[in-house]
Every structure is written in structure tokens, then in C-alpha cells.
Amino acid sequence: MTRKKVKFSHTKWLLPLWILLIGSIVLYMIAHAVQQDDSRHIRTLAELNAVTYGDNMIADLNAGINITDTLEQILISTDGRIDKFDIIADRMMADYVRSIQVAPGGIVTDIYPAEGNEAGKIDLIHDKYRGETVKYSIANDALIIHGPFELEQGGHVLSIRNPVFLQDEKGTPYFWGMTMVIIKVPDIFQHSADALTNFGYQYRLSKTISPLTDEYTVVDQSEETLMDPVSYDFTLGGCNWRLEIMPTGGWKNGTLLQLIVLCGITVILLLMVLTISILLVDEQRKKFRRLSLTDSMTGLLNRNGFNLQLEEYLEGNKQKNCVGILLDVDNFKFINDVYGHTIGDQVLLQLSQSLVQAFPDNSIIARNGGDEFCIILKDCSAEEAAPMIDAFSKTSRSFSAKGVEHNYSISLGYAEYPANAEKVSDILRYADIALYEVKLQGKHGALAYRPDFHNSKRTQLGFSLSDISDNLPGAFFIYRAEKEDERILYANQEMLQLTGCTDLDDFMHFTKHQFRNLVHPEDLTQVEESIWQQIESGMNGYNDYVKYRLAVKDGTYKTVLDYGRIVESEHYGSVFYVLVVDCEFIKTHYDD
């Protein structure tokens, strides 16, 4: 606790820089989030405006369509005669209308106003450019908005053609001709286009030229090129229309971003007095993350998530069989101690992935903690699951460390509900008993729970490596018995105390992982000669005794007696097990 306080006071002057750094990151995140949200809002608003003004354009076009409908009703009511055409057409004229026409039998005979439109009196059905569309309109009794067309005298128009059908004396419909309105674009929807521009939008209105093609052509557009516009599609006059819009200047609000940055800088300055509160909030956030349902390293459920899914399964499946499995990695602590936690994490990640691949998709699979995993196999018995479990436990497994492959194994115990456990929630307790039985029988295997597995064995053999390491009354360490690599593999608590180290990592850093760095340079030659002689003799299990000065972290040396025994290890080859005795300690407590 004292060390932490001192460290905090020494680094207090850095707090403004930390606040600036963290505040800048938070400001960026907030600005980015607000910008994204604002862009979404702008886009949503643009979509609504596209619909609104698209509907307005439909209403504008319908005003032109209504003219043809009115003429059609007059023709129907007068049995195909239209008197005083010019007077009627004049009353229907509007600023956006270029001309109003009627075409009995498909041949244009009357045009209002006549002046300037003399060329419009044509045979529509047999016209090179209009014939196919006109025939389609007649065949389908469909009003068609054809175009746009460019006029020789300038400007563009759309042609609204409405086929008129009358009935003969027998009531049979027959084609009379067409009523038509030639409308100017963009005049007909100029009000909507101006409104879009006034609201700060660029737009483009396109349509298919006729019902006979899917190709779109531009009817009208603003000056700017559209980038990722929103669009509103509608069908009118037998053609497909598309109104596309985007805000002038793009989708990002630069003014808003500047305001956020300015406010953010102000907030960062205020954060200097709120640093402690932020740290407390951050600790709470980390705590909530740890309590989440998923194990962050493997991606599997953690125990909380496992329990939650198990409860959900129990709600509707209390009468169904299931199998609970508990497994762990054999000698996992040695893997961590010797090859490092990074390699240990790789082993756990590899094992978690193989669990997902080996067991059914509906299984509940979780990391129980450390190197222990738990599984529920749904809707099956232990007898049914046994082949799959045995095959998984016997699968060859290895990990790579410094380019060398090393094998490792797992132990696995399992139990069945309801055969072994009265409640599904107790099934892992029986699987744990079976797992312990595997450990007692030499590890690397799988056993199903049997009633003759007794917990009493745990009491008799309930000493873990950490118990022995922490409580062994003597300094003890292990290192490789190789001339070129005297790498230290392990040291117990008393060895750490003897050398003045705080923990195993501190000890490894102090010794640089090599035994030779524990020996006084003047004693090194005679110590190594003794060690090499023992290595070359090949006398496993033989004790060697050597006296030398042992290095201490504070720069001093202690005279010690080293009892070393060379042993062949399954995992590490030839290693030395070494017991170190402080000679000064012996002198103090014993006369001889």
C-alpha cells in the first residue's frame, strides 16, 4: 500500500497530461458519435423531405393529368363531340401547360394554342417516335406520361396522353382517340424544386421515358453532383420516377462539429477537478465488464453465463436426460510457469475452440475459471455421450513455444442427470468427483461418475503444488541441466525471500532466467565444473553438493550449500532439483 501511494505522488504532475490525453480521446468519440447521429438525423430528414416533395410533384403532375381526364369526361358526355374546344382549353390553361390537344383516332386535330404548335398535328399511332408508346397506351387503356422531349424552340416537355374509349349502341367499348396535355418541365413542379433548394437540398428527378423501357433519364436536376443521395421512387403515368436529394455541402454538419470541439476543450479543462471521479467510474465499468456473461479471452460463456443458460434449459426440460462435463488441462501451472502466460492463454484458446467444434451446437459450453471448462450436453445419456467424450479426451494436443511443439493433455469427468444427480444444478458436483478420480489415476483420460468414487480421497491427497511451494521450509528451485541453457524453471517462496525478490517474475528478471547469474563470478567456474560432471555422469537421482556465494538482489552475497539432484522430466528433459541452505543461518542455530 505504501509503494502505491509513493508512486501516485511521484506521477501527480502528469495528471494534466493524462487528462488531456483521455479527454481528447473521449472528445473524439463524442464528436464522432454526435456527428454520426447528426448525419443519421440529417439523412432521415432528407428521406422525409424526399417523400414530401415527391408527393408534391405527384400532385403537380396530377394537375396536368386532370386536364386530360376533364376532356375525356366531356367527350364521353357528348358521345365523342367537343364543341368550342378553344374556349374549354383556354380555361384549363396554366403557366406550366404548353398545349392541350385532342386526337380522334390517334390523329391530332385540335391544339390549343394553335400558334407555334402547328407541327404537333401528327398521326400518333404511326409516328416513328411515339407510335409504340401510343399503341401500348391504347392496348392497355393506360394513361402515359411520355418524355421528356427537347423542343426545337428550346425547353423540355412531357406529353400526357389519355386514351378515350366510348361505347357503341350495343355497349361495346371502342377506341375514340386521345386527350393530351403537353406540360413544361421543370415549370410544372417548379414550386417543389424551389422549396427543396430553399431548404438547402440538391436534387435530381429522373423517370423512365415510357413503360416500354427500364432506362432512366433525367427530367430536372440542380447544379451540384449528388453524393450518396436518398431517393423516393414512385410510379405515375405508366412510368417509374425517382426523386433523389442530398443536403447542399454534404451530409456532415461542420458548424456542429466545431461547436462540439469548442465545448469539448472547455470540458477537458474542467476534467482536472473530476479526475478521481472518472477513475472511480472507470473501475465500476471494468467491474461490470468482469461480471458480464462472456469470458473475454475464449469467447465462451463464463460461469455466470453458464448458470443463466442452464436455468433457461431447466425451465422446460426437467424430465430430459443430460450430461454434465468438467475438464481441465493437465499440468497447466507448469505450462504457465515455464512457457509463460501468453502460451498458457493460447492453450486455453485452442482448447475452447476444439470444444465448440467437438460437441453439438446446442451444448452449453463455458470456461469455469482458470483452465477449467464445464459443459452440458442436452437430451442425451452418459452412455450415448461416452464415445464422443472419450474421443475428445484422447485427441492429441500440442502447443508451440519458440518454434518447438510440446504435447499436453486434458482430464475429464462427467455425470448424468437424473441417473447420478437428483437435480441438474448438482450435476457438475458429481462430474468434479469423476474428474478428481481421473487425476488420481494418472490424468489424461475421461471417467463417468460412479457411486464408489468417494470424496474422502480428496482429504487424504488434498495438497496442491502451491501449498507445498509456499510452505516448504527451505529454499528450492528447478533449472535445466544443460551446459548451454541453465534456464530456471521454478522457484518457491523461500527461495524468493533468500534472494530478496518479491515474486517469481521479479526473481526471473533478477536472474535473467539463468542459474549462472545466481553464483558469485569468482565461484562460477568450480560450481559449473561440479554441475557439468554430474550432467555427464548421467546419474539420475544422485545428489550433488556444492558450496558457493549466492547473489542477492540488493547486491550482496550469501554463502550457501547447494543440494542438487538431476532428474529426467517428461516435459522438460534433464532438470536439476536444488535445495539451498544459508550457511550463516546454520552457523547461527547450530554449534557444529
C-alpha positions as CSV (number, residue, x, y, z in Angstrom):
1,M,0.0,0.0,0.0
2,T,2.9,2.4,0.8
3,R,4.5,1.8,-2.5
4,K,1.3,2.6,-4.4
5,K,0.9,5.9,-2.6
6,V,4.5,7.0,-3.3
7,K,4.1,6.1,-7.0
8,F,0.9,8.1,-7.2
9,S,2.6,11.2,-5.6
10,H,5.6,11.0,-8.0
11,T,3.3,10.9,-11.0
12,K,0.9,13.6,-9.8
13,W,2.4,16.2,-12.1
14,L,1.5,14.0,-15.1
15,L,-2.2,14.2,-14.3
16,P,-2.9,17.2,-16.5
17,L,-1.3,15.4,-19.5
18,W,-3.4,12.2,-18.7
19,I,-6.5,14.4,-18.5
20,L,-5.6,16.0,-21.8
21,L,-5.0,12.6,-23.5
22,I,-8.0,10.9,-22.1
23,G,-10.2,13.9,-22.6
24,S,-9.0,14.2,-26.2
25,I,-10.0,10.6,-26.9
26,V,-13.3,11.0,-25.2
27,L,-13.9,14.2,-27.1
28,Y,-13.1,12.5,-30.4
29,M,-15.5,9.6,-29.5
30,I,-18.3,12.0,-28.5
31,A,-17.7,14.2,-31.6
32,H,-17.7,11.1,-33.8
33,A,-20.9,9.7,-32.2
34,V,-22.7,13.0,-32.3
35,Q,-21.6,13.5,-35.9
36,Q,-22.8,10.0,-36.8
37,D,-26.1,10.6,-35.0
38,D,-26.5,14.0,-36.7
39,S,-25.7,12.5,-40.1
40,R,-28.4,9.9,-39.5
41,H,-30.8,12.6,-38.4
42,I,-30.0,14.7,-41.5
43,R,-30.4,11.6,-43.7
44,T,-33.8,10.7,-42.0
45,L,-34.9,14.3,-42.5
46,A,-33.8,14.2,-46.1
47,E,-35.8,10.9,-46.6
48,L,-38.9,12.6,-45.2
49,N,-38.4,15.6,-47.4
50,A,-37.9,13.4,-50.5
51,V,-41.2,11.7,-49.7
52,T,-42.9,15.1,-49.1
53,Y,-41.7,16.9,-52.2
54,G,-42.0,13.7,-54.2
55,D,-45.7,13.6,-53.3
56,N,-45.9,17.3,-54.1
57,M,-44.5,16.6,-57.6
58,I,-47.1,13.8,-58.0
59,A,-49.8,16.3,-57.1
60,D,-48.3,18.8,-59.6
61,L,-48.3,16.1,-62.4
62,N,-51.8,15.0,-61.4
63,A,-52.9,18.6,-62.2
64,G,-51.9,18.0,-65.8
65,I,-53.5,14.6,-65.8
66,N,-56.7,16.1,-64.5
67,I,-56.9,18.2,-67.7
68,T,-56.9,15.1,-69.8
69,D,-59.5,13.5,-67.5
70,T,-61.8,16.5,-67.8
71,L,-61.5,16.4,-71.6
72,E,-62.3,12.7,-71.5
73,Q,-65.4,13.3,-69.4
74,I,-66.6,15.9,-71.9
75,L,-66.1,13.5,-74.8
76,I,-67.9,10.7,-73.0
77,S,-70.8,13.0,-72.1
78,T,-71.1,14.4,-75.7
79,D,-70.6,11.0,-77.4
80,G,-67.3,12.0,-78.9
81,R,-68.0,15.6,-79.9
82,I,-66.2,18.5,-78.4
83,D,-67.6,21.9,-79.3
84,K,-65.8,25.2,-78.5
85,F,-62.6,23.4,-77.9
86,D,-60.5,26.6,-77.8
87,I,-62.8,28.1,-75.2
88,I,-62.7,25.0,-73.0
89,A,-58.9,24.6,-73.4
90,D,-58.3,28.3,-72.7
91,R,-60.0,27.9,-69.3
92,M,-57.8,24.9,-68.5
93,M,-54.5,26.6,-69.4
94,A,-51.9,27.1,-66.8
95,D,-48.4,28.5,-66.7
96,Y,-46.8,25.1,-66.9
97,V,-49.1,23.9,-69.8
98,R,-47.6,24.3,-73.3
99,S,-50.6,23.0,-75.2
100,I,-53.8,21.0,-74.9
101,Q,-54.7,18.6,-77.7
102,V,-57.2,16.0,-78.8
103,A,-56.5,13.2,-81.3
104,P,-59.6,11.4,-82.6
105,G,-58.5,8.0,-83.9
106,G,-55.0,8.8,-82.8
107,I,-54.5,11.8,-85.2
108,V,-54.1,15.2,-83.5
109,T,-56.7,17.5,-85.0
110,D,-57.1,20.3,-82.4
111,I,-54.3,22.0,-80.5
112,Y,-54.6,25.0,-78.1
113,P,-53.0,27.4,-78.5
114,A,-52.6,26.8,-82.2
115,E,-49.9,29.4,-82.7
116,G,-46.5,27.9,-82.6
117,N,-47.8,24.3,-82.3
118,E,-48.7,23.7,-85.9
119,A,-46.1,20.9,-86.2
120,G,-48.0,18.9,-83.5
121,K,-50.8,17.8,-85.7
122,I,-49.5,14.3,-86.4
123,D,-50.6,10.7,-86.7
124,L,-49.6,9.4,-83.2
125,I,-50.1,5.8,-83.9
126,H,-47.8,5.7,-86.9
127,D,-45.3,8.2,-85.7
128,K,-41.7,7.0,-85.6
129,Y,-41.0,8.2,-82.1
130,R,-44.4,7.9,-80.4
131,G,-46.1,5.0,-82.2
132,E,-45.0,2.2,-79.9
133,T,-45.9,4.0,-76.7
134,V,-49.3,5.1,-78.1
135,K,-50.1,1.6,-79.1
136,Y,-49.2,0.4,-75.6
137,S,-51.4,3.0,-74.1
138,I,-54.4,2.0,-76.3
139,A,-53.9,-1.7,-75.8
140,N,-53.8,-1.3,-72.0
141,D,-56.2,1.6,-71.7
142,A,-53.5,3.3,-69.7
143,L,-52.6,7.0,-69.3
144,I,-49.0,7.5,-70.2
145,I,-46.6,10.3,-69.4
146,H,-44.1,10.2,-72.2
147,G,-40.8,12.0,-72.3
148,P,-39.1,14.3,-71.6
149,F,-38.7,15.7,-75.1
150,E,-36.5,18.6,-76.1
151,L,-38.3,21.3,-78.2
152,E,-36.7,22.9,-81.3
153,Q,-37.5,26.3,-79.9
154,G,-35.9,25.4,-76.6
155,G,-37.0,23.8,-73.3
156,H,-38.3,20.4,-72.4
157,V,-41.8,19.0,-72.2
158,L,-43.6,15.9,-71.0
159,S,-46.6,14.5,-73.0
160,I,-49.6,13.2,-71.0
161,R,-51.7,11.0,-73.3
162,N,-55.0,9.6,-72.1
163,P,-56.8,7.1,-74.3
164,V,-60.5,7.7,-74.6
165,F,-62.9,4.7,-75.0
166,L,-66.6,5.2,-75.9
167,Q,-69.4,2.6,-76.2
168,D,-71.4,1.8,-79.3
169,E,-75.1,1.1,-79.4
170,K,-74.5,-2.4,-78.0
171,G,-72.5,-1.1,-75.1
172,T,-69.2,-2.4,-76.6
173,P,-66.2,-0.1,-75.8
174,Y,-64.3,1.2,-78.8
175,F,-61.2,3.4,-79.1
176,W,-62.3,7.0,-79.9
177,G,-58.9,8.7,-79.6
178,M,-56.7,10.5,-77.1
179,T,-56.8,13.6,-74.9
180,M,-53.4,15.1,-74.4
181,V,-51.6,17.8,-72.4
182,I,-48.0,18.9,-73.2
183,I,-46.5,20.2,-69.9
184,K,-43.3,22.2,-69.5
185,V,-40.6,20.9,-67.2
186,P,-39.4,21.9,-64.7
187,D,-42.2,24.5,-64.7
188,I,-44.9,22.1,-63.6
189,F,-43.1,21.3,-60.3
190,Q,-41.0,24.4,-60.1
191,H,-42.6,25.3,-56.7
192,S,-41.4,21.9,-55.2
193,A,-37.9,22.3,-56.8
194,D,-37.6,25.8,-55.4
195,A,-38.7,24.7,-52.0
196,L,-36.0,21.9,-52.0
197,T,-33.4,24.4,-53.0
198,N,-34.5,26.9,-50.3
199,F,-34.3,24.2,-47.7
200,G,-30.7,23.5,-48.7
201,Y,-31.1,20.5,-50.8
202,Q,-29.6,19.5,-54.2
203,Y,-32.0,17.2,-56.2
204,R,-32.3,15.1,-59.3
205,L,-35.7,14.0,-60.8
206,S,-35.5,11.0,-63.2
207,K,-38.0,8.8,-64.9
208,T,-38.2,6.0,-67.4
209,I,-39.0,7.5,-70.8
210,S,-42.0,5.2,-71.3
211,P,-43.5,2.0,-70.0
212,L,-41.5,0.2,-72.7
213,T,-38.1,0.8,-71.1
214,D,-36.4,0.5,-67.7
215,E,-33.8,3.1,-68.6
216,Y,-34.0,6.3,-66.6
217,T,-33.4,9.7,-68.0
218,V,-33.1,13.0,-66.0
219,V,-36.1,15.2,-66.1
220,D,-34.6,18.0,-64.0
221,Q,-31.7,18.5,-61.6
222,S,-29.8,21.0,-59.5
223,E,-26.3,22.2,-60.2
224,E,-24.2,20.1,-57.7
225,T,-23.3,16.5,-58.3
226,L,-25.2,14.2,-55.8
227,M,-23.1,12.1,-53.5
228,D,-24.8,9.1,-51.8
229,P,-28.3,10.7,-52.1
230,V,-31.5,9.4,-50.5
231,S,-34.3,8.6,-53.0
232,Y,-38.0,8.3,-53.3
233,D,-39.4,6.1,-56.0
234,F,-43.0,6.3,-57.3
235,T,-45.0,5.2,-60.4
236,L,-47.1,7.6,-62.3
237,G,-48.4,7.7,-65.9
238,G,-47.1,4.2,-66.6
239,C,-43.5,5.2,-65.8
240,N,-41.2,4.8,-62.9
241,W,-40.0,8.1,-61.2
242,R,-37.2,8.7,-58.9
243,L,-36.5,11.8,-56.8
244,E,-33.0,11.9,-55.3
245,I,-31.9,14.6,-52.8
246,M,-28.9,15.4,-50.6
247,P,-28.0,18.4,-48.5
248,T,-26.0,21.1,-50.2
249,G,-22.4,20.7,-49.0
250,G,-22.9,17.0,-48.0
251,W,-24.2,15.0,-45.0
252,K,-21.9,16.4,-42.3
253,N,-22.6,19.4,-40.2
254,G,-19.3,21.3,-40.0
255,T,-20.7,24.0,-37.7
256,L,-22.0,21.4,-35.2
257,L,-18.6,19.7,-35.2
258,Q,-16.8,23.0,-34.4
259,L,-19.2,23.7,-31.6
260,I,-18.6,20.3,-30.1
261,V,-14.9,20.7,-30.3
262,L,-15.0,24.1,-28.6
263,C,-17.3,22.8,-25.8
264,G,-15.1,19.6,-25.5
265,I,-11.9,21.7,-24.9
266,T,-13.8,23.5,-22.2
267,V,-14.9,20.3,-20.6
268,I,-11.4,18.8,-20.8
269,L,-10.1,21.8,-18.7
270,L,-12.9,21.1,-16.1
271,L,-12.0,17.4,-16.0
272,M,-8.9,18.3,-14.0
273,V,-11.0,18.6,-10.9
274,L,-13.1,15.5,-11.7
275,T,-10.2,13.0,-12.4
276,I,-10.8,10.9,-9.3
277,S,-14.5,10.6,-10.1
278,I,-13.7,9.5,-13.6
279,L,-11.3,6.8,-12.3
280,L,-13.9,5.5,-9.9
281,V,-16.5,5.3,-12.8
282,D,-13.9,3.5,-14.9
283,E,-13.4,1.0,-12.1
284,Q,-17.1,0.4,-12.0
285,R,-17.2,-0.1,-15.7
286,K,-14.4,-2.7,-15.5
287,K,-16.3,-4.4,-12.7
288,F,-19.4,-4.6,-14.8
289,R,-17.4,-6.0,-17.7
290,R,-15.9,-8.7,-15.5
291,L,-19.4,-9.6,-14.4
292,S,-20.7,-9.9,-17.9
293,L,-21.8,-13.3,-19.2
294,T,-18.9,-13.9,-21.6
295,D,-15.3,-14.9,-21.0
296,S,-13.3,-12.2,-22.7
297,M,-10.4,-14.4,-23.7
298,T,-12.0,-17.5,-25.1
299,G,-15.3,-16.1,-26.2
300,L,-17.2,-18.9,-24.3
301,L,-19.7,-18.3,-21.6
302,N,-18.2,-17.5,-18.2
303,R,-19.7,-19.2,-15.1
304,N,-22.4,-16.6,-14.7
305,G,-23.4,-17.0,-18.4
306,F,-23.3,-20.8,-17.9
307,N,-25.6,-20.7,-14.9
308,L,-28.1,-18.4,-16.7
309,Q,-28.3,-20.7,-19.8
310,L,-28.6,-23.7,-17.5
311,E,-31.5,-22.1,-15.7
312,E,-33.2,-21.4,-19.0
313,Y,-32.7,-25.0,-20.1
314,L,-34.2,-26.3,-16.8
315,E,-37.4,-24.3,-17.2
316,G,-38.8,-26.5,-19.9
317,N,-36.6,-29.7,-19.8
318,K,-36.7,-31.0,-16.3
319,Q,-37.7,-34.5,-17.5
320,K,-35.0,-34.9,-20.1
321,N,-31.6,-36.6,-19.7
322,C,-28.5,-34.5,-19.9
323,V,-24.8,-35.0,-19.3
324,G,-22.6,-32.6,-17.3
325,I,-18.8,-32.5,-18.1
326,L,-16.0,-30.9,-16.1
327,L,-12.5,-30.8,-17.6
328,D,-9.1,-29.1,-17.2
329,V,-5.6,-29.0,-18.6
330,D,-3.1,-31.4,-17.0
331,N,-0.1,-29.6,-15.5
332,F,-1.4,-26.3,-16.6
333,K,0.5,-24.4,-13.9
334,F,3.8,-25.8,-15.3
335,I,2.9,-24.6,-18.8
336,N,2.3,-21.1,-17.4
337,D,5.4,-21.1,-15.2
338,V,7.8,-22.4,-17.8
339,Y,6.5,-21.1,-21.1
340,G,4.7,-18.0,-19.8
341,H,1.0,-16.9,-19.5
342,T,0.8,-16.0,-23.2
343,I,1.4,-19.6,-24.2
344,G,-1.0,-20.7,-21.4
345,D,-3.6,-18.4,-22.9
346,Q,-3.0,-19.9,-26.3
347,V,-3.6,-23.4,-24.9
348,L,-6.9,-22.3,-23.3
349,L,-8.0,-20.6,-26.5
350,Q,-7.1,-23.6,-28.6
351,L,-8.9,-25.9,-26.2
352,S,-12.0,-23.7,-26.2
353,Q,-12.2,-23.7,-30.0
354,S,-11.9,-27.5,-30.0
355,L,-14.7,-27.8,-27.5
356,V,-17.0,-25.8,-29.8
357,Q,-16.1,-28.0,-32.8
358,A,-16.3,-31.3,-30.9
359,F,-19.7,-31.0,-29.2
360,P,-23.2,-30.4,-30.6
361,D,-24.3,-26.8,-31.4
362,N,-27.0,-26.9,-28.7
363,S,-24.4,-27.7,-25.9
364,I,-23.8,-25.2,-23.1
365,I,-20.1,-24.6,-23.0
366,A,-18.3,-22.3,-20.6
367,R,-14.9,-21.5,-19.1
368,N,-15.4,-22.2,-15.4
369,G,-12.3,-20.3,-14.4
370,G,-8.6,-20.8,-14.9
371,D,-8.0,-23.9,-17.0
372,E,-11.3,-25.5,-16.1
373,F,-14.2,-25.8,-18.5
374,C,-17.8,-27.1,-18.0
375,I,-20.3,-28.4,-20.5
376,I,-23.9,-29.5,-20.5
377,L,-24.8,-32.0,-23.3
378,K,-28.6,-31.7,-23.8
379,D,-31.0,-34.5,-24.3
380,C,-28.6,-37.5,-24.1
381,S,-27.4,-40.1,-21.6
382,A,-23.9,-40.8,-20.4
383,E,-23.8,-44.0,-22.4
384,E,-24.7,-42.1,-25.6
385,A,-22.2,-39.4,-24.9
386,A,-19.3,-41.7,-23.9
387,P,-17.8,-42.3,-27.3
388,M,-17.8,-38.6,-28.1
389,I,-16.3,-37.7,-24.7
390,D,-13.6,-40.4,-24.8
391,A,-12.6,-39.4,-28.3
392,F,-12.3,-35.8,-27.2
393,S,-10.2,-36.6,-24.2
394,K,-7.8,-38.8,-26.2
395,T,-7.3,-36.3,-29.0
396,S,-3.6,-35.4,-29.5
397,R,-2.9,-31.8,-28.4
398,S,0.1,-29.6,-28.6
399,F,1.3,-26.0,-28.4
400,S,4.2,-24.2,-30.0
401,A,6.8,-22.3,-27.9
402,K,9.9,-20.8,-29.5
403,G,9.4,-22.9,-32.6
404,V,9.2,-26.2,-30.7
405,E,6.0,-28.3,-30.4
406,H,5.1,-29.5,-26.9
407,N,2.3,-32.0,-26.2
408,Y,-0.2,-31.5,-23.5
409,S,-3.3,-33.5,-22.3
410,I,-6.6,-32.9,-20.5
411,S,-8.5,-34.8,-17.8
412,L,-12.3,-35.0,-18.0
413,G,-15.1,-36.2,-15.6
414,Y,-18.8,-36.4,-16.4
415,A,-22.1,-37.4,-14.8
416,E,-25.6,-37.9,-16.0
417,Y,-28.9,-36.4,-14.9
418,P,-31.1,-38.0,-13.5
419,A,-29.0,-41.2,-13.2
420,N,-26.4,-39.6,-10.9
421,A,-27.8,-36.3,-9.7
422,E,-31.3,-35.6,-8.4
423,K,-31.1,-32.0,-9.7
424,V,-29.5,-30.8,-12.9
425,S,-27.9,-28.0,-10.9
426,D,-25.9,-30.6,-8.9
427,I,-24.6,-32.5,-11.9
428,L,-21.2,-30.7,-12.1
429,R,-20.5,-31.6,-8.5
430,Y,-20.6,-35.3,-9.5
431,A,-18.6,-34.6,-12.7
432,D,-16.0,-32.9,-10.4
433,I,-15.7,-36.1,-8.3
434,A,-15.2,-38.1,-11.5
435,L,-12.6,-35.6,-12.7
436,Y,-10.7,-35.9,-9.5
437,E,-10.7,-39.7,-9.9
438,V,-9.0,-39.3,-13.3
439,K,-6.3,-37.2,-11.6
440,L,-5.8,-39.9,-9.0
441,Q,-5.4,-42.5,-11.8
442,G,-2.7,-40.5,-13.6
443,K,-4.5,-37.8,-15.6
444,H,-5.1,-37.8,-19.3
445,G,-8.4,-39.6,-19.5
446,A,-12.1,-39.4,-19.0
447,L,-14.3,-41.2,-16.5
448,A,-18.1,-41.2,-15.9
449,Y,-19.2,-40.8,-12.3
450,R,-19.7,-43.9,-10.2
451,P,-21.1,-44.0,-6.7
452,D,-17.9,-45.7,-5.4
453,F,-15.9,-42.5,-6.1
454,H,-15.5,-41.1,-2.6
455,N,-14.7,-37.5,-1.6
456,S,-12.6,-38.9,1.2
457,K,-9.7,-39.3,-1.2
458,R,-9.6,-35.6,-1.6
459,T,-8.9,-35.2,2.1
460,Q,-6.1,-37.7,2.0
461,L,-4.4,-36.2,-1.1
462,G,-5.5,-32.6,-0.8
463,F,-2.1,-30.9,-1.1
464,S,-1.6,-28.7,-4.1
465,L,1.7,-27.6,-5.6
466,S,1.0,-24.1,-4.3
467,D,0.6,-25.5,-0.8
468,I,3.9,-27.3,-0.9
469,S,5.7,-24.4,-2.7
470,D,4.5,-21.8,-0.2
471,N,5.0,-23.8,2.9
472,L,8.1,-26.0,2.2
473,P,10.7,-25.0,4.9
474,G,13.7,-24.4,2.7
475,A,14.7,-22.5,-0.4
476,F,14.1,-24.6,-3.5
477,F,14.3,-24.1,-7.3
478,I,14.4,-26.0,-10.6
479,Y,16.5,-25.4,-13.6
480,R,17.5,-27.1,-16.9
481,A,20.5,-29.5,-16.7
482,E,22.1,-28.3,-19.9
483,K,25.5,-26.6,-20.4
484,E,24.3,-24.0,-22.9
485,D,20.9,-23.4,-21.3
486,E,20.7,-23.3,-17.5
487,R,17.3,-21.8,-17.7
488,I,15.5,-21.5,-14.3
489,L,12.0,-23.1,-14.5
490,Y,10.7,-22.5,-11.0
491,A,11.5,-21.2,-7.5
492,N,9.5,-21.5,-4.3
493,Q,8.6,-18.7,-1.8
494,E,11.6,-19.2,0.5
495,M,14.0,-19.0,-2.5
496,L,12.4,-15.7,-3.4
497,Q,12.9,-14.5,0.1
498,L,16.5,-15.7,0.3
499,T,17.4,-13.7,-2.9
500,G,15.3,-10.6,-1.8
501,C,12.8,-10.9,-4.6
502,T,9.1,-10.0,-4.3
503,D,7.7,-12.7,-6.6
504,L,8.6,-15.2,-9.3
505,D,8.5,-12.6,-12.0
506,D,10.9,-10.4,-10.0
507,F,13.2,-13.4,-9.4
508,M,13.2,-14.3,-13.1
509,H,14.0,-10.7,-14.1
510,F,16.8,-10.6,-11.5
511,T,18.4,-13.8,-12.6
512,K,17.6,-13.2,-16.3
513,H,16.2,-16.8,-16.1
514,Q,19.8,-18.3,-15.8
515,F,21.2,-20.2,-12.9
516,R,24.8,-18.8,-13.5
517,N,23.5,-15.3,-12.6
518,L,22.8,-16.6,-9.0
519,V,26.5,-17.5,-8.5
520,H,29.3,-15.1,-7.5
521,P,31.6,-14.7,-10.6
522,E,34.6,-16.0,-8.6
523,D,32.8,-19.2,-7.7
524,L,31.2,-19.8,-11.1
525,T,34.0,-22.0,-12.6
526,Q,34.1,-24.5,-9.8
527,V,30.3,-24.6,-9.4
528,E,29.8,-25.3,-13.2
529,E,32.6,-27.9,-13.2
530,S,30.7,-29.8,-10.4
531,I,27.4,-29.4,-12.2
532,W,28.8,-30.5,-15.6
533,Q,30.4,-33.5,-14.0
534,Q,27.0,-34.5,-12.6
535,I,25.3,-34.0,-16.0
536,E,27.9,-36.0,-17.9
537,S,27.8,-38.9,-15.4
538,G,24.2,-39.5,-16.3
539,M,23.4,-40.5,-12.7
540,N,19.8,-39.5,-12.3
541,G,18.6,-39.3,-8.8
542,Y,22.1,-38.8,-7.4
543,N,22.7,-35.9,-5.0
544,D,25.5,-33.4,-5.6
545,Y,26.7,-30.9,-3.0
546,V,28.4,-27.6,-3.8
547,K,29.2,-24.5,-1.8
548,Y,29.2,-21.0,-3.3
549,R,28.2,-17.4,-2.7
550,L,24.6,-16.8,-3.8
551,A,23.7,-13.4,-5.3
552,V,21.0,-11.3,-3.6
553,K,19.0,-8.6,-5.3
554,D,20.4,-5.8,-3.1
555,G,24.0,-6.5,-4.5
556,T,25.3,-8.6,-1.6
557,Y,26.1,-12.3,-1.5
558,K,25.2,-15.1,0.9
559,T,27.3,-18.3,1.4
560,V,25.0,-21.3,0.7
561,L,25.2,-25.0,0.4
562,D,23.5,-26.3,-2.7
563,Y,22.0,-29.9,-2.7
564,G,21.3,-30.7,-6.4
565,R,19.7,-33.8,-7.9
566,I,19.4,-34.3,-11.7
567,V,16.1,-35.8,-12.8
568,E,14.6,-36.7,-16.2
569,S,11.3,-34.8,-16.6
570,E,8.6,-35.8,-19.1
571,H,8.1,-32.2,-20.2
572,Y,11.5,-30.6,-19.9
573,G,14.2,-33.2,-20.3
574,S,17.1,-33.2,-17.8
575,V,16.5,-30.8,-14.9
576,F,18.1,-30.0,-11.6
577,Y,16.0,-30.0,-8.4
578,V,18.0,-27.8,-6.0
579,L,17.7,-27.2,-2.2
580,V,19.7,-24.2,-1.0
581,V,20.7,-23.8,2.7
582,D,22.0,-20.5,4.1
583,C,25.4,-21.3,5.8
584,E,25.2,-18.3,8.1
585,F,21.7,-19.4,9.2
586,I,23.1,-22.9,10.0
587,K,26.0,-21.4,12.0
588,T,23.6,-19.2,14.0
589,H,21.4,-22.1,15.1
590,Y,24.0,-24.9,15.4
591,D,27.4,-25.0,17.0
592,D,28.7,-27.9,14.9
